[in-house]
Each structure stands twice: as structure tokens, then as C-alpha cells.
Amino acid sequence: MTQVSRYGHMLKMKVDKMRMHVTARYKVEGSVLNDTIQGDMVGVETRLELESPEPREKIARLVRNAERGCFVMQGLVKPVPVTGTTVLNGEPVETSR
């Protein structure tokens, strides 16, 4: 929603109200006790509700730009490498993903 506001301002478009609904779907398999737990995201659904006097074509352009400019959405659509480190009492801990 931040990008809708930001790009709407840049495009000189008026958006009176917006609401975003996001549903993330997950599954978890394995066991914490056996060190085999695996959580997976299996999908995300969004519903963006807007109120605006702007024509549909202009709103469609705004939303396209907002989706392409959203770092979170792009990170899900085009996965990126994830790195992580763990430090315990100032010393690194090997967790080997």
C-alpha cells in the first residue's frame, strides 16, 4: 500500500481510500524433536480495494507500477538468496541450513 500512495502522488492521482487483504498459505512437515522440521510457503493471495475518482485504466497503471516497485512482492515473485548468521554469546554458531 505504501507504493500505491507513493506512486499515486508521483502520477498525480487521487486515491481516497485503500485496504489490502493478504492471505499467506503455509505447510509444515517433519518434527522439531527429530530436527526435521520444514516450513514452506505454498502461496499468497492479495486483494486490493481502492476508492478513487480516477478512471479504471489509470488505476490499473498505478497498481502495476506499485506491484513492480514493491520489494516484498518482488522478493516473493522472483526469489532472492537469503543468508543468515547466528551468534551466541559473541561467538558464531554453525546452523547449516
C-alpha positions as CSV (number, residue, x, y, z in Angstrom):
1,M,0.0,0.0,0.0
2,T,3.0,2.3,0.5
3,Q,3.8,2.1,-3.1
4,V,0.2,2.9,-4.2
5,S,0.4,6.1,-2.1
6,R,3.9,6.9,-3.3
7,Y,3.3,6.3,-7.0
8,G,-0.2,7.8,-6.9
9,H,1.4,11.0,-5.7
10,M,4.1,10.8,-8.4
11,L,1.4,10.2,-11.1
12,K,-0.8,13.0,-9.6
13,M,-3.6,10.5,-9.0
14,K,-6.2,10.8,-6.2
15,V,-6.9,7.7,-4.1
16,D,-9.4,8.3,-1.3
17,K,-9.3,5.0,0.5
18,M,-7.5,1.7,0.2
19,R,-7.5,-1.6,2.0
20,M,-5.2,-4.6,1.4
21,H,-6.2,-8.2,2.3
22,V,-3.3,-10.7,2.3
23,T,-3.6,-14.4,2.8
24,A,-0.5,-16.5,3.0
25,R,-0.7,-20.3,2.7
26,Y,1.9,-22.4,4.5
27,K,2.6,-26.1,5.2
28,V,4.8,-27.6,7.9
29,E,6.2,-31.1,7.8
30,G,8.6,-33.0,9.9
31,S,9.5,-32.9,13.6
32,V,11.2,-30.3,15.8
33,L,12.2,-33.2,18.1
34,N,13.8,-35.1,15.3
35,D,15.4,-31.9,13.8
36,T,13.5,-32.5,10.5
37,I,11.0,-29.6,10.6
38,Q,10.4,-27.9,7.3
39,G,8.0,-25.0,6.8
40,D,7.1,-24.0,3.2
41,M,5.1,-21.1,1.9
42,V,2.8,-22.5,-0.8
43,G,1.1,-19.4,-2.0
44,V,0.0,-15.8,-1.3
45,E,-3.3,-14.2,-2.3
46,T,-3.9,-10.4,-2.3
47,R,-7.0,-8.3,-2.7
48,L,-6.5,-4.5,-3.0
49,E,-9.7,-2.5,-2.5
50,L,-9.5,1.2,-3.7
51,E,-11.9,4.1,-3.8
52,S,-10.9,6.8,-6.3
53,P,-12.4,9.1,-8.8
54,E,-9.7,8.1,-11.3
55,P,-10.6,6.1,-14.4
56,R,-10.0,2.3,-14.3
57,E,-7.1,2.5,-16.8
58,K,-5.2,4.9,-14.7
59,I,-5.8,2.8,-11.5
60,A,-4.6,-0.3,-13.4
61,R,-1.4,1.6,-14.3
62,L,-0.9,2.7,-10.8
63,V,-1.3,-0.8,-9.4
64,R,1.0,-2.3,-12.0
65,N,3.7,0.2,-11.0
66,A,3.1,-0.3,-7.3
67,E,3.4,-4.1,-7.6
68,R,6.6,-3.9,-9.7
69,G,8.0,-1.4,-7.2
70,C,7.1,-3.4,-4.1
71,F,10.3,-5.0,-2.7
72,V,8.3,-7.6,-0.7
73,M,6.2,-8.7,-3.7
74,Q,9.1,-8.9,-6.0
75,G,11.1,-10.9,-3.4
76,L,8.3,-13.5,-3.4
77,V,7.7,-13.4,-7.2
78,K,11.4,-13.6,-8.0
79,P,13.1,-15.3,-5.1
80,V,16.4,-14.0,-3.9
81,P,19.3,-15.6,-2.0
82,V,18.8,-15.5,1.8
83,T,21.8,-15.6,4.1
84,G,21.8,-15.8,7.9
85,T,24.2,-16.0,10.8
86,T,23.7,-17.0,14.4
87,V,25.8,-15.6,17.2
88,L,25.7,-17.0,20.7
89,N,27.5,-15.0,23.5
90,G,29.6,-13.2,20.9
91,E,30.7,-16.4,19.1
92,P,29.3,-17.7,15.8
93,V,27.2,-20.8,15.8
94,E,27.1,-23.1,12.7
95,T,23.5,-24.0,11.9
96,S,24.0,-25.3,8.4
97,R,20.6,-24.8,6.8
